[in-house]
Amino acid sequence: MSEQDKPLLEFPTRFPIKVMGARHDEFSQTIFELVRVHAPDIVAEDIELRISSGGNYVSLTVTVTAISQAQLDEIYRAVTGHPMVKYVL
């Protein structure tokens, strides 16, 4: 296999996904539930929450144990499609 053909990630791997949106009481739980559909092994400790200095926005870093690129793609599609979400990195 050439360097070009090598996958960017080797699975399984711990992979952080940063999700940002307006501050809302249900934001963390909603994102947790969206991700859990595709990564059922996540627990609350896999989520790190930060609130913006102005208090208007929240940033979550959700770290999943990814088993495939397809799984990561599904998580990204689920999260980016939610109306509470502004950005996903």
C-alpha positions in Angstrom: 0.0 0.0 0.0 1.5 3.4 -1.0 1.5 6.4 1.3 -1.4 7.9 -0.8 -3.6 4.8 -0.2 -3.0 4.8 3.6 -6.1 5.9 5.6 -5.7 9.2 7.5 -6.8 7.5 10.7 -6.3 4.0 12.1 -9.4 2.6 13.8 -10.4 2.3 16.5 -9.3 5.7 17.7 -10.3 8.3 20.2 -11.6 11.2 18.2 -12.6 14.6 19.5 -15.5 16.4 17.8 -16.1 20.1 18.7 -19.7 21.3 18.5 -20.7 24.9 19.0 -24.0 26.6 19.4 -26.0 29.2 21.2 -26.3 28.6 24.9 -29.4 26.6 25.7 -30.4 24.4 28.7 -30.8 21.3 26.5 -27.8 21.8 24.2 -25.4 19.3 26.0 -28.1 16.6 26.4 -29.3 17.0 22.9 -25.8 16.6 21.4 -25.0 13.7 23.7 -28.2 11.9 22.5 -27.4 12.6 18.8 -23.9 11.3 19.1 -24.9 8.3 21.2 -27.1 7.0 18.3 -23.9 6.4 16.4 -21.5 5.9 19.3 -23.5 4.0 21.9 -20.5 3.6 24.2 -20.1 7.3 25.0 -20.7 8.5 28.6 -21.1 11.9 30.1 -17.4 12.0 31.0 -16.6 12.0 27.2 -18.0 15.5 26.9 -16.2 18.7 27.9 -18.3 21.9 28.1 -17.0 25.5 27.8 -19.2 28.6 27.9 -18.1 31.7 26.0 -16.8 34.7 27.9 -20.0 36.6 27.1 -22.1 33.6 28.2 -24.1 33.5 25.0 -22.5 30.4 23.3 -21.4 27.0 24.4 -18.7 24.7 23.0 -18.7 21.0 23.5 -15.8 18.6 22.8 -17.3 15.2 22.5 -14.6 12.5 22.3 -15.8 9.2 20.8 -14.1 5.9 20.2 -14.5 5.8 16.5 -14.5 2.5 14.8 -14.7 3.7 11.1 -14.7 6.7 8.9 -18.3 5.9 8.0 -19.2 6.2 11.7 -17.5 9.6 12.0 -19.3 10.8 8.9 -22.7 9.7 10.4 -22.0 11.6 13.6 -21.0 14.7 11.7 -24.2 14.5 9.5 -26.4 14.0 12.6 -24.9 16.9 14.6 -24.5 19.4 11.7 -28.2 18.9 10.8 -29.5 19.9 14.2 -30.9 23.5 14.4 -29.2 24.2 17.7 -25.7 23.6 16.2 -23.8 26.5 14.6 -20.4 24.9 13.9 -18.8 21.5 14.0 -15.1 20.9 13.8 
